[in-house]
Each structure stands twice: as C-alpha cells, then as structure tokens.
Amino acid sequence: MTSFPVSFHYESSFKIVEILKLEKNSTHDTPQVILDKDKGIFSISGRSMPEDASKFYRPILNWLNNYLKDPNPTTIFNIELEYFNSSSIKQLLSVFQKLQQLSKNGYEVKVIWTYEEDDELIEAKGLEMKSLVELLFVLKPVKSSLQ
C-alpha cells in the first residue's frame, strides 16, 4: 500500500490547470481523473478506493458544480474503473446526479461505463448505477487485458 506524508491532502494532489480543467493522476488507491471542458474529455479510470472518498471526490463535485453553470452542449462522461470500494460508489452516484441535472436542463449527457467483459461485479454495479439515475447510461464491455 502506498504511504503518504502525514500532511498529504487529496485536494492538493489535484492539478487545477484552469477553471475549465481538473486533472488527477492515478495512484494505487485513487483513479485518474480528467475533467477538461475545452477538449470535451470527462473521465474517471483506474482503482477508486481512497481512504476518505468524500474528501477525494470533493474537488470533482466542486468542479462539476462550476461546470453546471456553463456546460458544453454535449457531455460524454467515461467511467472505466477496475475496482472501487463502497464509499466510492456513493461519490460516483453524486457525480451522476450532477450530470442528471445537466440532462434535465436540456443538455445532451451520456455516461459510458466500461468494464472487462468477464467482470460481473463491475458490470452489476454499472447496471445498479444506471437504474438509480435518469441518464443515457451505456454499459460497454471490453476484452480483458489479461487475455
């Protein structure tokens, strides 16, 4: 397990390039996050099991709050998680609820939940998330990277 200095804060690990873009490189326990309004890239990928998911996802939710004020006409949000803990699921649902607000305001929003075709748990969680929000929510199986 990766150890961090005592003063480590999740917020400080995010790189805010400008108000329209938020980036976070992945670690062993946290996903890569790219939220780039100008390029139309919105993704969370990797492993999401931060010690404090609420604290980790706070900058993402804050960024989305700002994005809601001046969104792109179309937002395609890619989720490609290989593993996540239960507290991350709660935070992802909050992300999807923000996206649902966009959709209800007349913007085109699509979530693409990518999972390895043999990973029934990730597929099931994607189906569960899809059932909890009113969004165009596409489950996209891909071949396992181990094959």
N, C-alpha and C positions, 0 to 999 in steps of 0.2 A: 504494500500500500504506500502511496506517495505521502510523504510528510511535508508539511508546510511550516514556515516560520510562525511563531506564536502570533505575530501581528498580522498575519495574512487575512485579507478580507476578499470575498468573492467580487464585490463591486470593483475593487482595484485591479482585478485580473481582466476586466473588460477593457477593450480599447475603443474609446469613442472617437472615431476619426472626424466626424462632424455630426451634426444633429440628425442627418439623414442616414447615418450608417453606424452600426454597432457590430463589433467583431469580438469573438472569444475563441481562442484556440482550445482544442480538446486537451484533457488530461486523462489520467487513468480513471478518474471518478466523475468527470464532467464532460458534457458534449461540446462539440464545436458549434458555435452559433454565428450565423451570418445574417444580418438584417441590413440590407442595402437597398434603400428606396430607389436611388438613381439607376442601378443595374437591374432592379426587379428581382433580386435574389433574397429569399427568405427561407432559411433552413436551420434545423437543429439535427445534428447527427452524432453518432457515437454511443457512448455509455452515459447514462444520466443517473448517478447515484451520489449526489453531493451530500455531505454531512447535514447541511441545512438547505434543503431545496428551496424553501421560501426566500431565503437570503440570496441564493444563486439566481433564481428566476426574477427577482425584483427588478433589476435593470432591464430585463427583457420586457416585462409587463409595462414598465415606465416608458420604454421606447415605443411600444405599441400604443400606449395612451397618446403620445405625441403624434404618431403616425395616423391615428384615427382622425386627427384634426385636418390633415391634408394628405389623404391616401392616393396611391396610384389608382387608375380606373380598374385595373385588374391586379389581384394579389394571388400568387400561387405559392403556398407555404409547404415546403418539403420537410417531412419528418422521416428520418432514417436512423432509428435507434436500435442498437443490437441488444441493449439491456437497460432497464430502468427500475428504480425502486418505487414503492407505493407513494411516497411523498412527491416524487417527480410527476407521477400520473396526475395528482391533484393540481400541480402547477401547469402541466400541459393542458388540462381542461380549462384553466383560467386563460391560457393563450387562445384556445379555440373559442372561448366565449367572447374575447375581444374581436376575433375575426368574424364571429357571428354578428356582432354589432355592425361591422362594415357591410356585411351582406344585407342586413335589414335596412341599411341606409341606401341600398340600391347599387352598391359596388359589386363587381364580379370577384368572388372569392372561391378558391379551390384549395383543399388540403390534400396532399399526396402522402399517404402513409406507406412507406416502402419497408418491406420485411423479406427475409430469406424464406423461400417457399416452403422449407421444411420446419420453420419456426412457428409452431402452432400457438405458443403463448403470445408472441408479439402480434400475430395475426388476430387472435382473440381480443387482445387489448385494443387493437385498431378498430375492430367491429364494435366493441363496447363504447369507445370514444365517438364513433360515428353515430351510434344510437342516442348519444347524450346531447348532440348539438344539431342545429338546423343549418347545415353547410353542405356544399358539394364536397364529399369526402370520399376519395378514391383509395382503395387498397391495392397496392402494386407489389405482387410477389416477384422476386428476382432469384436467380440461381444462387445457391450457397457458395460463398467464397472458398469453402473447403473442398468443393468438388473439382 
